[in-house]
Amino acid sequence: MLEEKNDNLHEADGKTGIEINDSVANDAIEISDSESLTEDLVTETENELANQGDSHQEALDVITNSNAAESEDETLKERHDIPMQDYNAFSMDALVDELKKLVNIDKVMSVKDHIEEIKKAFLLQYHHLIEEKKEEFLASNPDPNEEFEYHLPLKSKFDEYYNVFREKRNAHFKHLQTNLKTNLDNRLAIVEELKELINPQENIKDTLKHFNELRERWKNAGPIPKDKYNHVWNNYHFHVENFYDYLHLDREARDLDFKHNLELKQKIIARVEELVNDADVNKSFRELQDLHRIWKEEIGPVSKEHRDAIWNQFSELTKKIHDKRELLFESQRANEQKNLEAKKEIIAKIEALGNEKVNSHSQWLVQIQKVEDLRNEFFAAGKVPSEVNEETWAAFKTAVRNFNAFKNSFYKDIKKDQNDNLNKKLALVAKAKELQESTDFQATTPIMKQIQEEWKQIGHVPKKYSDKIWKEFKDACNHYFDKLKEHKSEENSEEVAAFDNKKAYLDVLRAFQLTGEHKTDLDAIKAHIETWKGFGKVPFSRRHIEGKFNKILDALFEKLSLSKKESEMMRFANRLDSLTDSNDTRKLDNEKIFIMRKIEEVQNEIFQLENNIQFFTNTKNAKKENSIVTEVRKNIAIHKESLEVWKDKLKQLRNLGQE
């Protein structure tokens, strides 16, 4: 039967065949002519299929299948307007952004393939991330009763956008299925009415009018299911051809129609010849699909003498474009093979990292970053041949999993250290809580500051305890220092009074005059110092008054005939009293470090000067000491005197610590 042979007819738009009108009908002759138009139409269809040849069949089948799918849902055609990108090379954030953009396109089927590719690429990376997080969780949480949970906000966004697409797609399918069934019923009804047109009892003019009405209804009937497409189309054409045979149009009208159809098909061939040379192969192929549709659906038959030749020409050009498309696919497959080699190399690098011995957390951070960079390279490397895609992905996952297992074994070993650190910090928390209510501020404050320093020196603890114990420790320390602050506020009135007294006493000191008697003046200055100390501490913000007091003392010491050492030691004693009153052990420690460094500097300077003296004494004129040597010796004496002063200061400072 015809419907079994002609399986490459396409979209039912009602344009195939010759327009029948009253003038043509009036020129019709008897039905007894031995050569009918129907035979020509049927023969052309069969010959076209028979002459395709095995070499062209694949190219024609590709066109046929594409057109059949697009005939069912015309929005599929528009998928070519949106470039299909290599979504495997996108990051997860970029995939979500692309999905958000595509779901806002109204014609849902035009983006269906793109969104499904995005979904595969996103889930591939997401599942890989979840596996990594789960392995990390199991490594740090050996408790089997604790369940793994990980929430990725980006996954929620992805699901939200994909659900919008799915709802739009389901609504589209529901609407489409309803229309397809209705359209199929309408077209089958039209075919049944065509069968009934061949009735010698009716007026030919009325019959032609009815026929044209059926053709118009057919043109507007809409798409039908693709699995019914060829069968329904072939039935329709078969009965249209029977009707032409019944009418037996005159030979002149038929030849004119053949000529017109030949011209149209020659134009199509000319356009296909241009497409053969077009650099954009995919665009050429899509236009070729449309030209095949027009050839089959909109243009009628040609005369027998041209029929085979023109179809063969069209078929040969179709094969050329198909071959170019295959070459393009071969090039893409070659790129996919390169991508495969690149991914194999990346996998090998990850495997190598999974065998490198690393002994510190900082080194592991470097290794982890390397794997993360390689992981990004893997996803950016592009597609691989589909037949090895699963195998390549499995090898990548295995390499990453082995690296993580190797990494986790290291962190299991340091887990004991973290637990030890936890115990140390818990002991400090207990100590801080014990002292937080203390009112012996002079004794407790240094201890609280010390345990704060100890806390900083202790390393990491298990993450799940970190925030909790830090909060407990911080709260205890804050509680104590808040109380200390309140206590200082209560003492503030005494400090203000001390400041007022000292400020007034500065005028007394400025008016003080030396008598010229060394011992008397020295005792008087010492008495002033003791009086000054007796006033007590001043507010921290007003401690500049101590500097003014020291300046007056310095001026008095200069007027006294004291040795430099005595003067320096008295100033230092006064400074120590000031540091001691501040209750700041750090300042005393800093002072000690400063003095020890000065001692070292002076000793080095003395050593250098003595070396210089040794050099001069070994020269020819050693017996006659020149002015340079004399000056160096003076310098050595000055430095030694200075060294003694610094040593005495250090001794006094150390004695202070033993009191």
C-alpha positions as CSV (number, residue, x, y, z in Angstrom):
1,M,0.0,0.0,0.0
2,L,1.1,3.6,-0.5
3,E,1.0,4.4,3.2
4,E,3.5,1.7,3.8
5,K,6.0,2.9,1.2
6,N,5.8,6.7,1.4
7,D,7.1,7.2,5.0
8,N,8.8,10.6,4.6
9,L,5.9,13.0,4.1
10,H,5.7,15.8,6.6
11,E,3.7,18.5,8.3
12,A,0.0,18.7,7.4
13,D,-0.3,22.3,6.2
14,G,-2.6,21.6,3.3
15,K,-0.3,23.1,0.7
16,T,0.5,20.0,-1.3
17,G,-1.2,19.5,-4.7
18,I,-2.7,21.7,-7.3
19,E,-5.3,24.3,-6.5
20,I,-8.7,23.2,-8.0
21,N,-11.1,25.9,-9.0
22,D,-14.2,26.2,-11.1
23,S,-12.4,27.1,-14.3
24,V,-10.2,24.0,-14.2
25,A,-13.2,21.9,-13.5
26,N,-15.0,23.3,-16.6
27,D,-12.1,22.2,-18.7
28,A,-12.2,18.6,-17.5
29,I,-12.7,15.8,-20.0
30,E,-14.1,12.3,-19.7
31,I,-12.8,10.0,-17.0
32,S,-11.9,7.2,-19.4
33,D,-8.4,8.6,-20.4
34,S,-5.9,5.8,-19.9
35,E,-3.2,8.2,-18.3
36,S,-4.4,9.7,-15.0
37,L,-2.8,12.3,-12.8
38,T,-3.1,10.1,-9.8
39,E,-0.9,7.5,-11.4
40,D,1.8,10.2,-12.0
41,L,1.6,11.4,-8.4
42,V,1.8,7.9,-6.9
43,T,4.6,6.9,-9.3
44,E,6.7,10.0,-8.5
45,T,6.5,9.3,-4.8
46,E,7.5,5.6,-5.2
47,N,10.3,6.5,-7.7
48,E,11.8,9.1,-5.3
49,L,12.0,6.5,-2.6
50,A,13.3,3.8,-4.9
51,N,16.0,6.0,-6.3
52,Q,17.4,7.2,-3.0
53,G,20.0,4.4,-2.9
54,D,21.7,3.1,0.2
55,S,24.4,5.8,0.1
56,H,21.8,8.5,0.4
57,Q,19.4,6.8,2.8
58,E,21.1,7.8,6.0
59,A,21.2,11.5,5.0
60,L,17.5,11.4,4.0
61,D,16.5,9.5,7.2
62,V,18.2,12.2,9.3
63,I,16.1,14.9,7.6
64,T,12.9,12.8,7.8
65,N,13.3,12.1,11.6
66,S,14.0,15.7,12.4
67,N,11.0,17.0,10.4
68,A,8.7,14.4,11.9
69,A,9.6,15.5,15.5
70,E,9.3,19.2,14.6
71,S,5.9,18.6,12.9
72,E,4.4,17.4,16.2
73,D,5.6,20.4,18.2
74,E,6.7,23.5,16.2
75,T,8.4,25.1,19.2
76,L,11.2,22.5,18.8
77,K,12.4,24.4,15.7
78,E,13.3,27.4,17.9
79,R,15.8,25.4,19.9
80,H,18.3,26.0,17.2
81,D,18.1,29.8,17.9
82,I,19.6,29.2,21.3
83,P,23.2,28.0,21.2
84,M,23.9,24.7,23.0
85,Q,26.9,25.4,25.2
86,D,29.3,23.1,26.9
87,Y,27.6,23.2,30.2
88,N,30.1,20.8,31.8
89,A,32.6,23.6,31.7
90,F,30.3,25.9,33.8
91,S,30.6,26.4,37.5
92,M,27.6,25.5,39.7
93,D,26.8,29.2,40.1
94,A,27.0,29.9,36.4
95,L,24.7,26.9,35.7
96,V,22.1,28.2,38.1
97,D,22.3,31.7,36.4
98,E,21.9,30.1,33.0
99,L,19.0,28.0,34.2
100,K,17.3,31.1,35.6
101,K,17.6,32.9,32.2
102,L,16.3,29.9,30.2
103,V,13.2,29.2,32.3
104,N,12.0,32.7,31.6
105,I,11.7,31.9,27.9
106,D,8.0,31.4,27.0
107,K,8.4,28.6,24.5
108,V,9.4,25.9,26.9
109,M,10.3,23.2,24.3
110,S,12.8,25.4,22.6
111,V,15.0,25.2,25.8
112,K,14.1,21.7,26.9
113,D,17.4,20.1,25.7
114,H,19.4,23.0,27.1
115,I,17.9,22.7,30.5
116,E,18.3,19.0,30.7
117,E,22.0,19.4,29.8
118,I,22.3,22.0,32.5
119,K,20.6,19.6,35.0
120,K,23.0,16.8,34.2
121,A,26.0,19.1,34.6
122,F,24.8,20.6,37.8
123,L,23.9,17.3,39.5
124,L,27.2,15.9,38.5
125,Q,29.1,18.6,40.4
126,Y,26.5,18.6,43.2
127,H,26.7,14.9,43.9
128,H,30.5,15.0,43.8
129,L,30.4,17.9,46.4
130,I,28.1,15.9,48.6
131,E,30.3,12.9,48.5
132,E,33.3,15.0,49.6
133,K,31.4,16.6,52.4
134,K,30.1,13.2,53.6
135,E,33.6,11.7,53.6
136,E,34.8,14.7,55.6
137,F,31.9,14.3,58.1
138,L,32.5,10.6,58.6
139,A,36.2,11.3,59.1
140,S,35.7,13.8,61.8
141,N,32.5,12.2,63.4
142,P,33.0,8.5,64.0
143,D,29.8,8.4,66.1
144,P,27.5,6.1,64.0
145,N,24.4,7.7,65.7
146,E,25.2,11.1,64.3
147,E,23.5,11.6,60.9
148,F,25.2,13.4,58.0
149,E,23.4,16.6,56.9
150,Y,24.6,19.2,54.5
151,H,22.6,22.1,53.0
152,L,23.7,23.9,49.9
153,P,21.6,27.1,49.3
154,L,22.6,27.0,45.6
155,K,20.8,23.6,45.3
156,S,17.6,25.1,46.6
157,K,17.8,27.8,44.0
158,F,18.4,25.3,41.3
159,D,15.4,23.2,42.4
160,E,13.3,26.3,42.5
161,Y,14.1,27.3,38.9
162,Y,13.9,23.7,37.6
163,N,10.5,23.2,39.2
164,V,9.3,26.3,37.3
165,F,10.5,24.7,34.1
166,R,8.9,21.4,34.9
167,E,5.5,23.0,35.6
168,K,5.7,24.9,32.4
169,R,6.7,21.8,30.5
170,N,3.9,19.7,31.9
171,A,1.3,22.4,31.1
172,H,2.7,22.5,27.6
173,F,2.5,18.7,27.2
174,K,-1.0,18.6,28.5
175,H,-2.1,21.3,26.2
176,L,-0.2,19.7,23.3
177,Q,-1.6,16.2,23.8
178,T,-5.2,17.6,23.9
179,N,-4.6,19.5,20.6
180,L,-2.9,16.6,18.9
181,K,-5.7,14.2,19.6
182,T,-8.3,16.7,18.4
183,N,-6.3,17.5,15.3
184,L,-5.9,13.8,14.5
185,D,-9.6,13.2,14.8
186,N,-10.3,16.2,12.5
187,R,-7.8,15.0,9.8
188,L,-9.2,11.5,9.9
189,A,-12.6,12.9,9.4
190,I,-11.4,14.9,6.4
191,V,-9.9,11.8,4.9
192,E,-13.2,10.0,5.3
193,E,-15.0,12.8,3.6
194,L,-12.5,12.7,0.7
195,K,-13.4,9.0,0.2
196,E,-17.1,10.0,-0.3
197,L,-16.4,12.7,-2.9
198,I,-16.1,10.2,-5.8
199,N,-19.8,10.0,-6.6
200,P,-20.9,10.2,-10.2
201,Q,-24.4,11.2,-9.1
202,E,-23.4,14.6,-7.7
203,N,-22.8,17.8,-9.7
204,I,-19.1,18.1,-10.5
205,K,-19.2,21.8,-9.6
206,D,-20.5,21.1,-6.2
207,T,-18.0,18.3,-5.7
208,L,-15.1,20.6,-6.6
209,K,-16.4,23.2,-4.1
210,H,-16.6,20.6,-1.4
211,F,-13.1,19.4,-2.3
212,N,-11.6,22.9,-1.9
213,E,-13.3,23.3,1.4
214,L,-11.8,20.0,2.6
215,R,-8.3,21.2,1.5
216,E,-8.7,24.4,3.4
217,R,-9.8,22.6,6.5
218,W,-6.9,20.2,6.1
219,K,-4.5,23.2,5.9
220,N,-5.8,24.6,9.2
221,A,-6.1,21.4,11.1
222,G,-2.8,21.7,13.0
223,P,-0.2,19.2,14.1
224,I,-0.8,15.5,15.0
225,P,1.2,12.9,16.9
226,K,4.4,12.1,15.0
227,D,3.9,8.3,15.2
228,K,0.6,8.8,13.2
229,Y,2.1,11.5,11.0
230,N,3.2,9.6,7.9
231,H,0.3,7.2,7.9
232,V,-2.4,10.0,8.0
233,W,-0.5,12.1,5.4
234,N,-0.2,9.2,3.0
235,N,-3.9,8.3,3.3
236,Y,-4.8,11.9,2.6
237,H,-2.5,12.1,-0.5
238,F,-3.8,8.8,-1.7
239,H,-7.4,9.9,-1.7
240,V,-6.5,13.4,-3.1
241,E,-4.8,11.6,-6.0
242,N,-7.8,9.3,-6.5
243,F,-9.9,12.4,-6.7
244,Y,-7.6,13.9,-9.4
245,D,-7.8,10.6,-11.2
246,Y,-11.6,10.8,-11.0
247,L,-11.6,14.4,-12.4
248,H,-9.1,13.4,-15.1
249,L,-7.9,17.0,-15.7
250,D,-7.0,17.9,-19.2
251,R,-3.4,17.4,-20.4
252,E,-2.7,21.1,-21.0
253,A,-3.6,22.1,-17.4
254,R,-1.6,19.3,-16.0
255,D,1.5,20.1,-18.1
256,L,1.4,23.7,-17.0
257,D,1.2,22.6,-13.4
258,F,4.2,20.2,-14.0
259,K,6.2,23.0,-15.4
260,H,5.4,25.3,-12.5
261,N,6.4,22.6,-10.0
262,L,9.6,21.9,-11.9
263,E,10.6,25.6,-11.7
264,L,9.9,25.6,-7.9
265,K,12.0,22.5,-7.4
266,Q,14.8,23.9,-9.5
267,K,14.9,27.0,-7.3
268,I,15.2,24.7,-4.3
269,I,18.1,22.9,-5.9
270,A,19.8,26.2,-6.7
271,R,19.4,27.2,-3.0
272,V,20.8,23.9,-1.8
273,E,23.8,24.3,-4.1
274,E,24.5,27.6,-2.2
275,L,24.1,25.9,1.1
276,V,26.7,23.2,0.2
277,N,29.3,26.0,0.1
278,D,28.0,27.8,3.3
279,A,30.6,27.7,6.1
280,D,27.9,27.4,8.8
281,V,27.1,23.7,8.4
282,N,24.5,23.5,11.2
283,K,22.6,26.5,9.8
284,S,22.7,24.9,6.3
285,F,21.4,21.6,7.6
286,R,18.5,23.3,9.4
287,E,17.5,25.2,6.2
288,L,17.8,22.0,4.2
289,Q,15.2,20.5,6.6
290,D,12.8,23.3,5.7
291,L,13.5,22.8,1.9
292,H,12.8,19.1,2.2
293,R,9.5,19.9,3.9
294,I,8.6,22.4,1.1
295,W,9.6,19.9,-1.6
296,K,7.4,17.2,-0.2
297,E,4.5,19.1,1.3
298,E,4.1,22.3,-0.8
299,I,5.2,21.4,-4.3
300,G,3.4,19.0,-6.5
301,P,4.8,16.5,-9.0
302,V,6.8,17.1,-12.2
303,S,6.7,15.3,-15.5
304,K,8.1,11.8,-15.8
305,E,11.0,12.8,-18.0
306,H,12.4,15.1,-15.3
307,R,11.2,13.2,-12.2
308,D,14.2,10.9,-11.6
309,A,16.8,13.4,-12.6
310,I,15.6,16.3,-10.4
311,W,15.1,14.0,-7.4
312,N,18.6,12.5,-7.8
313,Q,20.1,15.9,-8.0
314,F,18.3,17.0,-4.9
315,S,19.2,13.8,-3.1
316,E,22.9,14.1,-4.1
317,L,23.1,17.7,-2.7
318,T,21.4,16.5,0.4
319,K,24.1,13.9,0.9
320,K,26.8,16.5,0.4
321,I,25.5,18.7,3.2
322,H,25.0,15.6,5.3
323,D,28.6,14.5,4.7
324,K,29.8,18.0,5.7
325,R,27.8,17.7,8.8
326,E,29.4,14.3,9.5
327,L,32.8,15.9,9.0
328,L,31.9,18.5,11.6
329,F,30.8,15.8,14.0
330,E,34.1,14.0,13.4
331,S,35.9,17.2,14.3
332,Q,33.8,17.5,17.4
333,R,34.6,13.9,18.2
334,A,38.3,14.7,17.8
335,N,38.0,17.6,20.3
336,E,36.1,15.3,22.6
337,Q,39.0,12.8,22.4
338,K,41.5,15.6,23.3
339,N,39.2,16.5,26.2
340,L,39.4,12.9,27.3
341,E,43.2,12.9,27.2
342,A,43.2,16.1,29.2
343,K,40.8,14.7,31.8
344,K,42.9,11.5,32.1
345,E,46.0,13.6,32.8
346,I,44.0,15.5,35.5
347,I,42.9,12.3,37.1
348,A,46.6,11.1,37.1
349,K,47.7,14.2,38.8
350,I,45.0,13.8,41.5
351,E,46.1,10.2,42.0
352,A,49.7,11.3,42.4
353,L,48.6,13.9,45.0
354,G,46.8,11.1,46.8
355,N,50.1,9.3,47.4
356,E,52.3,12.3,48.5
357,K,53.1,12.2,52.2
358,V,52.2,15.5,53.9
359,N,52.9,16.1,57.6
360,S,51.3,19.4,58.5
361,H,48.0,21.2,58.3
362,S,49.5,24.0,56.3
363,Q,50.9,21.6,53.7
364,W,47.5,19.8,53.5
365,L,45.9,23.1,52.8
366,V,48.2,23.5,49.8
367,Q,47.4,19.9,48.6
368,I,43.6,20.5,49.0
369,Q,43.9,23.7,46.9
370,K,45.8,21.8,44.2
371,V,43.0,19.2,44.1
372,E,40.4,21.9,44.0
373,D,42.1,23.6,41.1
374,L,42.4,20.2,39.3
375,R,38.7,19.6,40.0
376,N,37.8,22.9,38.3
377,E,40.1,22.1,35.4
378,F,38.3,18.7,35.0
379,F,34.9,20.3,34.8
380,A,36.2,23.0,32.4
381,A,37.9,20.5,30.1
382,G,34.7,20.0,28.1
383,K,32.8,17.0,26.8
384,V,34.3,13.6,26.2
385,P,33.0,10.8,23.9
386,S,29.7,9.7,25.3
387,E,30.7,6.0,25.4
388,V,33.5,6.7,27.9
389,N,31.7,9.5,29.8
390,E,30.6,7.3,32.7
391,E,33.9,5.5,32.9
392,T,35.8,8.9,33.0
393,W,33.6,10.3,35.7
394,A,33.9,7.1,37.8
395,A,37.8,7.3,37.5
396,F,37.7,11.0,38.6
397,K,35.4,10.3,41.6
398,T,37.7,7.4,42.6
399,A,40.8,9.5,42.4
400,V,39.2,12.3,44.5
401,R,37.8,9.8,47.0
402,N,41.2,8.2,47.5
403,F,42.8,11.6,48.0
404,N,40.1,12.5,50.6
405,A,40.7,9.2,52.3
406,F,44.4,9.8,52.5
407,K,43.8,13.4,53.8
408,N,41.2,12.2,56.3
409,S,43.7,9.6,57.7
410,F,46.0,12.5,58.5
411,Y,43.3,14.4,60.3
412,K,42.3,11.4,62.2
413,D,45.8,11.3,63.6
414,I,45.7,14.9,64.7
415,K,42.2,14.4,66.2
416,K,44.0,13.2,69.4
417,D,45.9,16.5,69.5
418,Q,42.6,18.4,69.1
419,N,41.0,16.5,72.0
420,D,44.1,17.3,74.1
421,N,43.7,20.9,73.2
422,L,40.0,20.6,74.1
423,N,40.9,19.4,77.6
424,K,43.4,22.2,78.1
425,K,40.8,24.8,77.1
426,L,38.2,23.3,79.3
427,A,40.6,23.6,82.2
428,L,41.0,27.3,81.4
429,V,37.3,27.7,81.2
430,A,36.9,26.2,84.6
431,K,39.6,28.4,86.0
432,A,38.1,31.5,84.5
433,K,34.7,30.7,85.9
434,E,36.3,30.1,89.3
435,L,37.9,33.5,89.3
436,Q,35.1,35.5,87.7
437,E,33.6,36.5,91.0
438,S,36.9,37.4,92.7
439,T,37.3,40.8,94.3
440,D,41.0,40.6,94.9
441,F,41.7,42.5,91.7
442,Q,45.4,43.1,92.3
443,A,46.1,39.3,92.6
444,T,43.4,38.1,90.1
445,T,43.9,40.5,87.2
446,P,47.4,39.2,86.2
447,I,46.1,35.6,86.5
448,M,43.1,36.3,84.2
449,K,45.4,38.0,81.7
450,Q,47.7,35.0,81.8
451,I,45.0,32.5,81.1
452,Q,43.9,34.6,78.2
453,E,47.4,34.4,76.8
454,E,47.5,30.6,77.4
455,W,44.2,30.3,75.5
456,K,45.8,32.0,72.5
457,Q,48.7,29.5,72.5
458,I,46.5,26.4,72.6
459,G,45.8,25.0,69.1
460,H,42.6,23.9,67.4
461,V,39.8,21.9,69.1
462,P,37.2,19.8,67.4
463,K,34.9,22.1,65.4
464,K,31.7,21.0,67.1
465,Y,33.0,22.2,70.5
466,S,34.9,25.3,69.4
467,D,32.1,27.9,69.5
468,K,30.6,26.6,72.7
469,I,33.7,26.6,74.9
470,W,34.9,29.9,73.4
471,K,31.6,31.5,74.5
472,E,31.9,30.1,78.0
473,F,35.5,31.3,78.3
474,K,34.7,34.8,76.9
475,D,31.7,35.2,79.1
476,A,33.7,34.4,82.3
477,C,36.5,36.8,81.3
478,N,34.1,39.6,80.4
479,H,32.2,39.1,83.7
480,Y,35.4,39.5,85.7
481,F,36.7,42.5,83.7
482,D,33.3,44.2,83.9
483,K,33.6,44.0,87.6
484,L,37.1,45.3,87.5
485,K,35.9,48.2,85.5
486,E,33.2,49.0,88.0
487,H,35.7,48.8,90.8
488,K,38.0,51.2,89.1
489,S,35.1,53.6,88.6
490,E,34.5,53.5,92.4
491,E,38.2,54.3,92.9
492,N,38.1,57.1,90.4
493,S,37.2,59.8,93.0
494,E,40.4,59.0,95.0
495,E,42.5,59.1,91.8
496,V,41.0,62.5,90.9
497,A,41.8,63.8,94.3
498,A,45.4,62.5,94.0
499,F,45.7,64.3,90.6
500,D,44.5,67.6,92.2
501,N,47.0,67.2,95.0
502,K,49.9,66.5,92.6
503,K,48.9,69.3,90.4
504,A,49.1,71.7,93.3
505,Y,52.3,70.2,94.5
506,L,54.0,70.9,91.2
507,D,53.9,74.6,92.1
508,V,55.7,73.8,95.4
509,L,58.4,71.9,93.6
510,R,58.9,74.7,91.0
511,A,59.4,77.2,93.9
512,F,61.9,74.9,95.7
513,Q,65.4,76.3,95.9
514,L,68.6,74.4,96.6
515,T,70.7,75.6,99.5
516,G,74.0,74.5,98.1
517,E,74.5,71.9,100.8
518,H,74.7,68.6,98.9
519,K,73.4,66.3,101.6
520,T,70.7,68.7,102.7
521,D,69.5,69.3,99.2
522,L,69.5,65.6,98.3
523,D,67.5,64.7,101.4
524,A,65.0,67.5,100.6
525,I,64.6,66.1,97.0
526,K,64.0,62.6,98.4
527,A,61.4,64.0,100.8
528,H,59.6,65.6,97.9
529,I,59.6,62.3,96.0
530,E,58.1,60.5,99.0
531,T,55.5,63.2,99.4
532,W,54.6,62.8,95.7
533,K,54.2,59.1,96.0
534,G,52.0,59.5,99.1
535,F,49.4,61.2,97.0
536,G,48.6,57.9,95.3
537,K,47.7,57.0,91.7
538,V,46.0,59.4,89.3
539,P,43.4,58.6,86.6
540,F,45.0,56.8,83.6
541,S,44.0,59.6,81.2
542,R,45.9,62.2,83.4
543,R,49.1,60.3,84.0
544,H,50.9,63.0,81.9
545,I,51.4,64.8,85.3
546,E,54.1,62.2,86.1
547,G,56.1,63.5,83.2
548,K,56.0,67.0,84.5
549,F,57.1,65.9,87.9
550,N,60.1,64.0,86.3
551,K,61.1,67.0,84.4
552,I,61.3,69.1,87.5
553,L,63.3,66.4,89.2
554,D,65.7,66.2,86.3
555,A,66.3,69.9,86.5
556,L,67.1,69.7,90.3
557,F,69.4,66.7,89.7
558,E,71.4,68.7,87.2
559,K,71.9,71.5,89.7
560,L,73.1,69.0,92.3
561,S,76.8,68.0,92.2
562,L,75.7,64.3,91.9
563,S,77.7,61.8,89.9
564,K,76.0,60.8,86.7
565,K,75.4,57.3,88.0
566,E,73.7,58.6,91.2
567,S,71.5,60.9,89.2
568,E,70.5,58.2,86.7
569,M,69.7,55.7,89.4
570,M,67.5,58.1,91.3
571,R,65.6,58.8,88.1
572,F,65.3,55.1,87.5
573,A,64.0,54.4,91.0
574,N,61.3,57.0,90.5
575,R,60.4,55.4,87.2
576,L,60.2,51.9,88.9
577,D,57.8,53.3,91.5
578,S,55.6,54.6,88.8
579,L,55.6,51.3,86.9
580,T,54.9,49.4,90.2
581,D,51.9,51.6,91.0
582,S,50.3,50.9,87.6
583,N,50.0,47.1,88.4
584,D,51.0,46.4,84.8
585,T,53.4,43.4,84.8
586,R,53.8,43.7,81.0
587,K,55.4,47.1,81.4
588,L,57.8,45.8,84.0
589,D,58.7,42.9,81.7
590,N,59.2,45.2,78.7
591,E,61.4,47.4,80.9
592,K,63.5,44.4,81.8
593,I,63.9,43.3,78.1
594,F,64.8,46.9,77.2
595,I,67.6,47.1,79.8
596,M,69.0,43.6,78.8
597,R,69.2,44.7,75.2
598,K,71.0,47.9,76.2
599,I,73.5,45.9,78.2
600,E,74.2,43.7,75.2
601,E,74.6,46.8,72.9
602,V,77.0,48.5,75.3
603,Q,79.1,45.3,75.7
604,N,79.3,44.9,72.0
605,E,80.4,48.5,71.6
606,I,83.1,48.1,74.2
607,F,84.3,44.9,72.5
608,Q,84.6,46.7,69.2
609,L,86.5,49.6,70.7
610,E,88.9,47.3,72.5
611,N,89.6,45.5,69.2
612,N,90.4,48.8,67.6
613,I,92.9,49.6,70.4
614,Q,94.5,46.2,69.8
615,F,94.9,47.1,66.2
616,F,96.7,50.4,66.9
617,T,99.0,48.8,69.5
618,N,100.2,46.3,67.0
619,T,101.4,49.0,64.5
620,K,104.9,50.4,64.1
621,N,104.1,53.5,66.2
622,A,102.6,51.6,69.1
623,K,105.0,53.2,71.6
624,K,103.8,56.7,70.6
625,E,100.1,56.8,71.3
626,N,98.3,59.3,69.1
627,S,95.2,61.3,69.7
628,I,92.9,58.8,68.1
629,V,93.9,56.1,70.5
630,T,93.4,58.4,73.4
631,E,89.9,59.3,72.2
632,V,89.1,55.6,71.9
633,R,90.2,54.9,75.4
634,K,88.0,57.7,76.7
635,N,85.1,56.2,74.8
636,I,85.7,52.8,76.4
637,A,85.7,54.3,79.8
638,I,82.4,56.1,79.1
639,H,80.8,52.9,77.9
640,K,82.0,50.9,80.8
641,E,80.5,53.5,83.2
642,S,77.3,53.3,81.2
643,L,77.4,49.5,81.4
644,E,77.6,49.6,85.2
645,V,74.6,51.9,85.3
646,W,72.5,49.5,83.2
647,K,73.6,46.5,85.2
648,D,72.6,48.3,88.4
649,K,69.2,49.1,86.9
650,L,68.7,45.4,85.9
651,K,69.7,44.3,89.4
652,Q,67.3,46.8,91.0
653,L,64.5,45.6,88.7
654,R,65.1,41.9,89.5
655,N,65.2,42.7,93.3
656,L,61.8,44.3,92.8
657,G,60.4,41.1,91.4
658,Q,61.6,39.1,94.4
659,E,59.9,41.3,96.9
